[in-house]
């Protein structure tokens, strides 16, 4: 777990890059095929970009966590240890980016491996196909099994809903499933779908889920304040920067705010 720090309550319209970073999961989730270029080695290009991701993150306002693919967890842990940043949380993803494609057994195995290698938080993608088919009991069973596997090993679980593909009623149903399955967070998006976080979806999630809310996908300096206000559950322009209540998934937000990433 990250080193415990006092929880600040700040004005959203005056929030600083460092304060934003304190509730950020800085992400690197692109697969090797994203780095294919003619005459270049995609594997080497991805490894170089991964090293750049870590180096740039360490040079800027430190995020609460970094979020990487399961195969990258051990490398991230080694790199952070080398830089004496052993208190930083490492998160990973399972069933990503299409939770319907992977079996419950596969998701649980991915989570187990990632936790063994050093992850203490798991972002799991919900089985949207079963949800759309009205098979809510099957969706809950899938989520509950991976939650149980994570909690048994001392890790948190964030359930990715992919809100851009859901109706309001489906978002509410997902939140109820997550609540019953004892997930620690509900999260808007993978960042690989048609759209990302929206204020109206965050308000629905906050209203229907009692624990953490994570916004991700398209979060930038232009929409950040609106999204934070929606996730805060308040109407006074303030937000409690508790990383167990609010989290931001981002890969370039802090750089866009004038940070050094």
C-alpha positions, 0 to 999 in steps of 0.5 A: 500500500502507499504511504498514508498521508493526511486527506485534504479537502480542496476547492476543485477550481483551485486544484493543483497538479500535485493534488490531482496526482495524489488520486491518479493511477498513471497508466501504460496499457498499450500492447506490443502491436501498438508499436509496430512500424515498418523497419522497427522492432515492436518489442524493443519499441514498447520496452523503450516506451515503458522505460520512458513511462516510468522515467517521466512519471518519476520526474513529475508529481508522483501519482498515487499508483501506476497501472500496467498490464499483468506482464509488466508488473514485475518490471514496474516493481523492479524499476520502482525499487531501483528508484527507492519508490517502493511505497507506490501502489502498482495496479494491473488489469484483468480481462482487458480490454474486453471482459466478455472475451475472457473466462472467470477462471482466466481473469482470476489467474491473471489477477493471481499472477499480477498480485504475486508479481507485486500488484496490490490493486486489480482493475477488472473488466465487466462481462458486458455481453452477459449484462446486455443479455440480462444474465445479471446473476452470471455477471455477479458470479464472475465479479464476486469470484475475482473479488474474492481472489483479490481480497484473499491476497490483500488486493483491492478490485476496481470493476470497469463498467465501460459506461459509454456502452451502457444505459443509465439503468445498466449502470445502476445495475452494475453498481448494485452488482459491484456493491453486492460482490464487495468490489472496492471501486467502480470505474467508468472505462477501459480507455479503449472504447467509443468514449470515456468518463462523463459527468452524468455517469459519475453522478449515477455511480456515486449515487448507487455505489458506496465505495470508490469511484474511478474516472478514466478515458478522456480525462483532460484539463478541460473536463477535469473540474466537471468530472471531479465535481460529479465524482465528489458527491458534493455541491459546494465545489469542494472535493475530498482527495481520498484515493479510496473514494476518488481515483483518476485513470490517466496517461497524459492528464498531468502533462496537460495541466503543466506537470512534467510528464 
